[in-house]
Amino acid sequence: MSLKDRLMNDFKESMKAKDEIRKNTVNLARAAIKQHEIDHRTELNDQDIIAILTKQVKMRKDALSDFEKAGRTDLLDTYNREIEILMEYLPKQLSAEDITEIVKATAAELGIEGGKQNMGKLMGAVMPKVKGVADGSVVREIIEGLLR
């Protein structure tokens, strides 16, 4: 079953179960996918859909700090639930230890031993290896820690 079909089935199930948060979250994800298909006049495959869902998760995570500053705990709870729902459709994320191993191996391949000036080179080499299975901000933090 393709990811698009799975989203459609889950949307129908959430309507039957009257789960408003899941229904709205899945519907917004489906709308983002449909909008991308219309804008680019193309049919998306699962990898493209994963990229869109990852972007949706990132948008929600970015909004969390704003809600926290504003004291909007109601929105915090809702957005955390939406992030959980969207994460169900994404591949299992790598742990920090796994990312650290990949970063160290890549640094060894490139002959990088330290120095902030190598940040871009190392990020450029690591990100394609962890695309879709690791958050870029986590990768950046690990690389910064390694290059100190």
Buried (B, 14 or more C-beta within 10 A) or exposed (E): EEBBEBBBEBBEEBBEEEBEBBBBBBBBBBEBBEEBBEEEEEEBEEEBBBBBBBEBBBBBBEBBEEBEEEEBEEBBEBBBBBBEBBBEBBEEBBEEEEBBEBBEEBBEEBEBEEEEEBBEBBBEBBBEBBEEBBBBEBBBEBBEEBBE
